[in-house]
Amino acid sequence: MKARILALLGTVLAAAACSHAQNTAAPQVDDSGLARLNEDQMQPVDDARVEEGRARDALARAKANEADARARLDVAVTERSVADAQLKRSQAERDLLKKEYANQEQMAKVEEDIRASQERIKAADLKRQYLERMTQVAQAETRLAQAHIKTAESMTEQAKLRAMRSANVPEAGSANTGQVDSRVAQLQRTEADERKRAADLRASAVDLYSRWQETDSRVRLLARPESLPIPPPTEPR
């Protein structure tokens, strides 16, 4: 119990540190001196700006993936409700047949329908659990993309300051190099933490996916409503 409390405290402190790193105001760099640089001197800054653009594109994709994951989860919840309704209908039919003293063949068929419905419910529950986890993965990857944008923005400011210092531009004195470098390092650590959390969630999703597929294979040939195919938890492109 003590170990769990310490682990939880460590997690809380790490999250607080990450939040502080992201919310701390970035050192202001007076980039008016960039106009004094030639094309070669500006190249590191241009490269950093390109990476910023890529980071924003990645965030847009992550948000789209998160919306898609939520939509798939909503469908899975509906499918679970349908499976439950099918089971209740079969059970009601069995009760009616018992009252009517149905023959053995009719009773055997309805019992088979009940077992099939129960298997569908098991598969539906595992599918929902898997998609809930994949929604968590998508949310983690959105946070990762947001963290990467902050890192990229900070590295652009770092590149500006370094370029102006290399060219001995007076505006290079507008910010403290140590503070800029420290912020970049903090944000890189935050980004690394977010990447690990996303990877851990994705790894756990693999196990849920395997369990769902194993159960689903037993009922795949049974009649049921068509649904969209669900992809395995592969890494995003």
Secondary structure by P-SEA (a helix, b strand, c coil): caaaaaaaaaaaaaaaaaaaaaaccccccccccccccccccaaaaaaaaaaaaaaaaaaaaaaaaaaaaaaaaaaaaaaaaaaaaaaaaaaaaaaaaaaacccaaaaaaaaaaaaaaaaaaaaaaaaaaaaaaaaaaaaaaaaaaaaaaaaaaaaaaaaaaaaaaaacccccccccaaaaaaaaaaaaaaaaaaaaaaaaaaaaaaaaaaaaaaaaaaccccccccccccccccccc
